[in-house]
Amino acid sequence: SYWWWEFDEEDDYLLRFKSHASTEQVEAGTLVSQNAPVPIRFTPAERGIYLVEVQDGSSGHTAGIFLSAYPWGESGAGGKDAGVLSLKTDKERYFIGEQAQVSFPAPREGSVLVSVERGQRLLSARWVSRDAGQEELTVPIPVTEQMAPTAYVTVSIIQPHGQSANDRPIRTYGVVPLNVEDRSTRQEIEIKLPAELRAKEKFT
């Protein structure tokens, strides 16, 4: 026999997962063992921590494993990175005048604040709206001279106070660097050499 259990609340779920009030059984069934491993197919309907537990019908021996089901960029609330948001950019380096695209998982609810900083200076900050059902947000950021050589984009997602739909932190955030190059400071140098050079031989 096997069971799926779901949980998403406290750090000590490993010790009292099944007895916790927030845990519920979401699927159960029976397997017939074979010489080769028998696969169990399961698609999580919601984000959270799942326990799959298998019990031998003859001996009663039980074994289980925890699985984490979260969208990219999002960690379980009990993890050490629960408040960290994963950000990605469309390029590794930008030139002044270009537009950087910063993407991150769209929250189901809450407010999104995007700010750009360089050193101790705040260059810009704005609230970003999202469409219902949108899974990913991409925010365009104009690359300016003030951002060279490196600026940092910070995205903060603030959930409504007092919400009870999930136990994620009220504020999650992420930071990603933007490497900016000024073409006017680049010196184009061309070196022309013979196809072959001999040791101790002068060349121009």
Backbone hydrogen bonds, N-H to C=O, Kabsch-Sander energy under -0.5 kcal/mol:
donor,donor_aa,acceptor,acceptor_aa,energy
2,Y,29,G,-2.3
3,W,53,E,-1.8
4,W,27,E,-2.7
5,W,51,L,-2.0
6,E,24,E,-2.1
7,F,49,I,-2.8
13,Y,10,E,-1.0
15,L,12,D,-1.3
16,R,12,D,-1.5
17,F,13,Y,-1.0
20,H,16,R,-0.7
20,H,17,F,-0.9
23,T,20,H,-1.5
24,E,6,E,-1.2
26,V,4,W,-2.3
27,E,4,W,-1.0
29,G,2,Y,-1.8
33,S,31,L,-0.5
42,F,40,I,-0.5
48,G,69,A,-2.3
49,I,7,F,-2.8
50,Y,67,L,-3.4
51,L,5,W,-2.6
52,V,50,Y,-0.5
52,V,65,I,-2.5
53,E,3,W,-2.1
53,E,51,L,-0.6
54,V,63,A,-3.3
55,Q,1,S,-2.4
56,D,61,H,-3.0
60,G,56,D,-2.0
63,A,54,V,-2.5
65,I,52,V,-2.0
67,L,50,Y,-3.5
69,A,48,G,-2.9
69,A,67,L,-0.5
70,Y,68,S,-0.6
74,E,71,P,-1.8
79,G,76,G,-1.7
82,A,79,G,-1.4
84,V,81,D,-1.8
85,L,173,Y,-3.7
86,S,73,G,-0.9
87,L,85,L,-0.5
88,K,103,S,-1.9
90,D,101,Q,-1.1
94,Y,179,N,-2.9
96,I,181,E,-1.4
97,G,143,V,-2.5
98,E,95,F,-2.2
100,A,141,I,-2.8
102,V,100,A,-0.6
102,V,139,V,-2.3
103,S,88,K,-3.0
103,S,101,Q,-0.5
104,F,137,L,-2.0
106,A,135,E,-2.1
111,S,158,I,-2.5
112,V,128,V,-0.7
113,L,111,S,-0.5
113,L,156,S,-2.9
114,V,126,R,-2.9
115,S,154,T,-2.6
116,V,124,S,-2.5
117,E,152,Y,-2.6
118,R,121,R,-2.4
121,R,118,R,-2.1
123,L,116,V,-2.6
123,L,121,R,-0.7
124,S,116,V,-1.5
126,R,114,V,-2.2
128,V,112,V,-2.8
134,Q,131,D,-1.9
137,L,104,F,-2.9
139,V,102,V,-3.1
141,I,100,A,-2.9
143,V,98,E,-2.9
144,T,142,P,-0.6
147,M,144,T,-1.4
148,A,145,E,-1.3
151,A,178,L,-2.2
152,Y,117,E,-3.2
153,V,176,V,-2.8
154,T,115,S,-2.7
154,T,152,Y,-0.5
155,V,174,G,-2.5
156,S,113,L,-2.8
156,S,154,T,-0.5
157,I,172,T,-3.2
158,I,111,S,-2.7
158,I,156,S,-0.5
159,Q,157,I,-0.6
159,Q,170,I,-3.3
163,Q,160,P,-1.5
172,T,157,I,-2.3
173,Y,83,G,-2.5
174,G,155,V,-1.8
176,V,153,V,-2.1
178,L,151,A,-3.3
179,N,177,P,-0.5
180,V,149,P,-3.0
180,V,178,L,-0.6
181,E,94,Y,-2.9
183,R,181,E,-0.7
185,T,182,D,-1.7
186,R,183,R,-1.4
188,E,186,R,-0.6
189,I,187,Q,-0.6
192,K,190,E,-0.5
193,L,191,I,-0.5
201,E,198,R,-1.9
